[in-house]
Amino acid sequence: MPVRNSTAFFYVITAGLLFLASMFVHAAYRQRADVRSLTAKRELVRKLELTDLSLFTDARYTRHPAMADLFSAFQDHPFSLEHFPSGSLLGPPPHLMRHP
C-alpha cells in the first residue's frame, strides 16, 4: 500500500523530534550521573594546581590559549602564514580581544 508524501514527511519529522527529545533526556540523566566524577576531577585540578586544558598539540599558542600573546603566532617570521591547522580553529583568548 503506497504511503502519501505528507504522511512519510510526518513520520520523518516525528522520528526526528523523538530522537531530539531523547538526546535532551539522556543529557539530563548523564549530567546528574556525572556530578560525583566532575567533583573529583575539580578537586584534582585544584590540588595539583593545573592550568587550562591543552586543546591541541602542535603550536604553543594553541596548546595554552590563556598564555598566548598577540604575536606568538608570528615569532618565526612576521609575515609567515599560519601553517598549523589548529590555528584556524582557535581564536585569540578573550583578554586579547578587549580594547582598553
Backbone as a chain_set.jsonl record, in Angstrom:
{"seq": "MPVRNSTAFFYVITAGLLFLASMFVHAAYRQRADVRSLTAKRELVRKLELTDLSLFTDARYTRHPAMADLFSAFQDHPFSLEHFPSGSLLGPPPHLMRHP", "coords": {"N": [[0.843, -1.172, 0.0], [0.745, 2.118, -0.954], [2.305, 4.98, 0.538], [1.339, 8.245, 1.33], [3.094, 11.256, 0.404], [2.983, 13.338, 2.273], [2.336, 11.97, 4.605], [4.59, 10.336, 4.948], [6.474, 12.355, 5.333], [5.52, 13.393, 7.753], [6.026, 11.179, 9.431], [8.841, 11.101, 9.339], [9.528, 13.609, 10.452], [8.373, 13.312, 12.99], [9.87, 11.146, 13.991], [12.403, 12.368, 14.042], [11.963, 14.425, 15.926], [11.39, 12.885, 18.189], [13.855, 11.63, 18.52], [15.462, 13.883, 19.034], [14.297, 14.754, 21.447], [14.921, 12.549, 23.029], [17.682, 12.821, 23.153], [17.96, 15.126, 24.751], [16.842, 14.181, 27.139], [18.651, 12.147, 27.749], [20.98, 13.688, 28.091], [20.313, 15.168, 30.387], [20.069, 13.086, 32.225], [22.719, 12.045, 32.216], [24.083, 14.266, 33.158], [23.268, 14.45, 35.821], [24.26, 12.002, 36.67], [27.002, 12.261, 36.408], [27.949, 14.017, 38.311], [29.394, 13.312, 40.654], [31.814, 12.348, 39.599], [32.742, 14.631, 38.239], [33.098, 16.367, 40.376], [35.204, 15.12, 41.728], [37.194, 15.37, 39.782], [37.44, 18.153, 39.63], [38.454, 18.664, 42.172], [40.932, 17.355, 41.982], [42.194, 18.931, 39.998], [42.312, 21.356, 41.381], [43.944, 20.621, 43.551], [46.353, 19.819, 42.326], [46.994, 22.137, 41.086], [46.561, 22.711, 38.333], [46.779, 24.133, 35.039], [45.022, 25.655, 32.289], [43.111, 23.649, 29.937], [44.764, 21.556, 27.631], [44.3, 21.906, 24.36], [45.187, 21.421, 21.718], [48.048, 19.925, 20.083], [50.057, 20.977, 18.527], [51.141, 23.764, 18.215], [52.541, 26.192, 20.483], [50.937, 28.368, 21.128], [48.42, 27.434, 20.664], [48.274, 25.329, 22.343], [48.19, 26.295, 24.979], [45.968, 28.461, 25.371], [45.318, 30.573, 27.145], [47.709, 31.663, 27.832], [48.749, 32.844, 25.636], [50.068, 35.416, 23.497], [49.6, 38.369, 21.429], [51.444, 38.166, 19.346], [52.571, 35.661, 19.236], [51.999, 33.778, 17.294], [53.437, 34.644, 15.147], [56.167, 34.462, 15.607], [58.195, 33.098, 14.308], [58.468, 34.338, 11.826], [57.565, 37.592, 10.815], [55.739, 37.886, 8.68], [54.808, 35.384, 8.207], [52.672, 32.726, 7.194], [49.847, 31.132, 8.706], [50.523, 27.926, 9.561], [49.693, 25.778, 11.003], [46.963, 23.657, 11.399], [45.246, 23.904, 13.591], [45.418, 26.521, 14.366], [43.634, 27.931, 12.816], [41.256, 27.11, 13.833], [41.025, 27.898, 16.443], [40.378, 30.796, 18.138], [41.788, 34.003, 19.227], [42.589, 34.47, 22.74], [40.092, 35.709, 25.068], [41.016, 37.872, 26.667], [42.791, 39.185, 25.058], [41.26, 40.327, 23.147], [39.86, 42.395, 24.23], [39.405, 45.861, 24.267], [41.164, 48.617, 25.548]], "CA": [[0.0, 0.0, 0.0], [1.598, 3.312, -1.034], [2.163, 5.994, 1.584], [1.372, 9.598, 0.777], [4.311, 12.014, 0.73], [2.776, 14.1, 3.508], [2.388, 11.019, 5.715], [6.002, 9.977, 5.119], [7.109, 13.533, 5.921], [5.101, 13.417, 9.155], [6.769, 10.128, 10.132], [10.247, 11.503, 9.454], [9.589, 14.715, 11.415], [8.078, 12.752, 14.308], [11.04, 10.373, 14.423], [13.462, 13.326, 14.363], [11.636, 15.092, 17.185], [11.573, 11.905, 19.266], [15.294, 11.47, 18.71], [15.936, 15.103, 19.685], [13.844, 14.72, 22.839], [15.694, 11.533, 23.753], [19.022, 13.365, 23.419], [17.86, 16.016, 25.907], [16.626, 13.343, 28.323], [19.924, 11.482, 28.037], [21.912, 14.694, 28.616], [19.929, 15.465, 31.775], [20.413, 11.906, 33.022], [24.173, 11.969, 32.349], [24.538, 15.383, 33.98], [23.073, 14.053, 37.213], [25.098, 10.84, 36.974], [28.422, 12.613, 36.372], [28.281, 15.029, 39.316], [30.437, 12.8, 41.545], [33.062, 12.296, 38.835], [33.202, 16.0, 37.988], [33.571, 16.914, 41.645], [36.533, 14.546, 41.973], [38.134, 15.962, 38.827], [37.688, 19.539, 40.052], [39.331, 18.598, 43.341], [42.263, 17.0, 41.495], [42.741, 20.115, 39.332], [42.64, 22.339, 42.417], [45.046, 20.118, 44.361], [47.587, 19.81, 41.533], [47.151, 23.486, 40.539], [46.696, 22.591, 36.883], [46.349, 25.293, 34.259], [43.93, 25.384, 31.364], [43.114, 22.417, 29.169], [45.559, 21.544, 26.401], [43.368, 21.536, 23.308], [45.895, 20.947, 20.536], [49.42, 19.551, 20.411], [51.052, 21.407, 17.549], [51.817, 25.034, 18.475], [52.412, 26.566, 21.891], [49.855, 29.327, 21.325], [47.153, 26.702, 20.677], [48.317, 24.409, 23.471], [47.784, 27.018, 26.185], [45.415, 29.715, 24.858], [45.292, 31.644, 28.136], [49.045, 32.223, 27.968], [49.196, 33.331, 24.33], [50.042, 36.852, 23.271], [49.177, 38.697, 20.068], [52.466, 37.93, 18.335], [53.178, 34.333, 19.341], [51.834, 33.039, 16.036], [54.347, 35.189, 14.138], [57.518, 34.557, 16.141], [59.169, 32.595, 13.343], [58.653, 35.385, 10.824], [56.409, 38.484, 10.96], [54.766, 37.733, 7.602], [54.575, 33.965, 7.949], [51.283, 32.299, 7.195], [49.503, 30.122, 9.703], [50.714, 26.614, 8.954], [49.09, 24.751, 11.85], [45.512, 23.679, 11.185], [44.511, 24.301, 14.792], [45.413, 27.974, 14.466], [42.437, 28.459, 12.173], [40.091, 26.665, 14.594], [41.019, 28.511, 17.765], [40.566, 32.239, 18.097], [42.61, 34.538, 20.306], [41.935, 34.469, 24.047], [39.241, 36.886, 25.274], [41.709, 39.023, 27.247], [43.486, 39.906, 23.991], [40.272, 40.975, 22.287], [39.306, 43.564, 24.915], [40.065, 47.133, 23.968], [41.197, 49.448, 26.767]], "C": [[0.892, 1.24, 0.0], [1.26, 4.317, 0.073], [2.244, 7.365, 0.926], [2.641, 10.313, 1.215], [4.154, 12.786, 2.04], [2.825, 13.186, 4.735], [3.828, 10.593, 5.993], [6.767, 11.13, 5.758], [6.775, 13.632, 7.407], [5.863, 12.378, 9.967], [8.228, 10.521, 10.352], [10.403, 12.615, 10.486], [9.332, 14.202, 12.832], [9.263, 11.957, 14.844], [12.189, 11.303, 14.804], [13.211, 14.034, 15.684], [11.773, 14.143, 18.376], [13.05, 11.685, 19.561], [15.884, 12.684, 19.426], [15.538, 15.128, 21.16], [14.631, 13.69, 23.643], [17.119, 12.004, 24.029], [18.997, 14.299, 24.622], [17.653, 15.228, 27.197], [17.929, 12.657, 28.72], [20.933, 12.468, 28.628], [21.585, 15.037, 30.067], [20.279, 14.302, 32.692], [21.917, 11.837, 33.256], [24.705, 13.1, 33.223], [24.389, 15.046, 35.458], [24.0, 12.908, 37.599], [26.577, 11.205, 37.08], [28.841, 13.62, 37.433], [29.422, 14.558, 40.21], [31.79, 12.787, 40.834], [33.615, 13.699, 38.585], [33.718, 16.661, 39.258], [34.969, 16.399, 41.964], [37.571, 15.143, 41.028], [38.448, 17.41, 39.184], [38.64, 19.587, 41.245], [40.76, 18.267, 42.932], [42.935, 18.194, 40.815], [43.142, 21.164, 40.358], [43.864, 21.9, 43.215], [46.372, 20.172, 43.6], [47.906, 21.165, 40.908], [47.404, 23.449, 39.035], [46.208, 23.858, 36.197], [45.232, 24.875, 33.318], [44.157, 24.098, 30.566], [43.971, 22.558, 27.919], [44.685, 21.019, 25.269], [44.049, 20.9, 22.107], [47.348, 20.676, 20.911], [50.45, 20.198, 19.508], [51.792, 22.69, 17.922], [51.578, 25.477, 19.912], [51.28, 27.555, 22.12], [48.484, 28.672, 21.168], [47.118, 25.683, 21.809], [47.791, 25.069, 24.737], [47.243, 28.387, 25.773], [45.428, 30.856, 25.863], [46.646, 32.327, 28.267], [49.581, 32.783, 26.65], [49.182, 34.858, 24.303], [49.701, 37.101, 21.808], [50.178, 38.267, 19.01], [53.067, 36.536, 18.389], [53.012, 33.515, 18.071], [52.845, 33.473, 14.989], [55.788, 35.263, 14.63], [58.564, 34.001, 15.197], [59.493, 33.658, 12.3], [57.419, 36.278, 10.867], [55.339, 38.302, 9.886], [54.465, 36.27, 7.295], [53.082, 33.653, 8.026], [51.067, 31.252, 8.282], [49.627, 28.745, 9.064], [50.237, 25.476, 9.836], [47.581, 24.788, 11.649], [44.73, 24.141, 12.408], [44.483, 25.814, 14.972], [44.207, 28.607, 13.804], [41.167, 28.049, 12.912], [39.936, 27.402, 15.915], [41.293, 30.001, 17.635], [41.463, 32.717, 19.221], [41.855, 34.506, 21.636], [41.141, 35.76, 24.262], [39.987, 38.092, 25.828], [42.512, 39.792, 26.198], [42.522, 40.662, 23.087], [39.647, 42.207, 22.935], [40.103, 44.809, 24.564], [40.041, 48.01, 25.215], [40.385, 50.709, 26.646]], "O": [[1.726, 1.385, 0.894], [0.108, 4.474, 0.478], [3.101, 7.614, 0.078], [3.198, 10.013, 2.271], [5.098, 12.872, 2.826], [3.309, 13.594, 5.791], [4.235, 10.499, 7.151], [7.612, 10.911, 6.626], [7.649, 13.922, 8.225], [6.301, 12.667, 11.081], [8.78, 10.299, 11.43], [11.317, 12.567, 11.309], [10.009, 14.619, 13.771], [9.619, 12.081, 16.016], [12.88, 11.052, 15.791], [14.135, 14.225, 16.474], [12.222, 14.55, 19.448], [13.446, 11.567, 20.72], [16.712, 12.532, 20.325], [16.345, 15.48, 22.02], [14.969, 13.929, 24.802], [17.705, 11.622, 25.042], [19.919, 14.272, 25.437], [18.225, 15.568, 28.233], [18.265, 12.597, 29.902], [21.661, 12.125, 29.559], [22.492, 15.181, 30.887], [20.737, 14.514, 33.815], [22.351, 11.596, 34.383], [25.678, 12.91, 33.954], [25.284, 15.325, 36.255], [24.474, 12.849, 38.734], [27.329, 10.522, 37.776], [29.999, 14.038, 37.447], [30.333, 15.335, 40.497], [32.801, 13.178, 41.419], [34.819, 13.925, 38.705], [34.677, 17.432, 39.213], [35.822, 17.16, 42.42], [38.705, 15.395, 41.434], [39.592, 17.848, 39.056], [39.521, 20.445, 41.316], [41.705, 18.838, 43.477], [44.122, 18.439, 41.032], [44.192, 21.794, 40.227], [44.729, 22.721, 43.521], [47.4, 20.532, 44.173], [48.949, 21.334, 40.277], [48.338, 24.074, 38.532], [45.338, 24.563, 36.708], [44.576, 23.856, 33.534], [45.258, 23.548, 30.538], [43.904, 23.575, 27.229], [44.366, 19.831, 25.222], [43.533, 19.936, 21.54], [47.822, 21.147, 21.944], [51.644, 19.979, 19.714], [53.023, 22.672, 17.937], [50.537, 25.174, 20.494], [50.71, 27.582, 23.211], [47.474, 29.29, 21.506], [46.043, 25.223, 22.193], [47.026, 24.459, 25.484], [47.976, 29.375, 25.82], [45.542, 32.014, 25.46], [46.725, 33.452, 28.761], [50.752, 33.156, 26.568], [48.391, 35.501, 24.992], [49.531, 36.157, 21.036], [49.787, 38.023, 17.869], [54.004, 36.255, 17.64], [53.827, 32.631, 17.806], [53.088, 32.739, 14.032], [56.564, 36.064, 14.108], [59.726, 34.398, 15.278], [60.654, 33.851, 11.937], [56.306, 35.757, 10.95], [54.159, 38.536, 10.146], [53.924, 35.956, 6.235], [52.342, 34.24, 8.815], [52.004, 30.58, 8.712], [48.901, 28.436, 8.118], [50.364, 24.312, 9.455], [46.98, 25.86, 11.724], [43.651, 24.717, 12.265], [43.608, 26.335, 15.664], [43.795, 29.702, 14.185], [40.098, 28.596, 12.636], [38.829, 27.513, 16.441], [42.317, 30.41, 17.088], [41.859, 31.927, 20.079], [40.625, 34.514, 21.654], [41.486, 36.796, 23.694], [39.639, 39.227, 25.503], [42.876, 40.944, 26.432], [42.938, 41.548, 22.341], [38.975, 42.984, 22.257], [41.334, 44.794, 24.567], [39.004, 48.132, 25.867], [40.324, 51.496, 27.59]]}, "num_chains": 1, "name": "protein.A"}
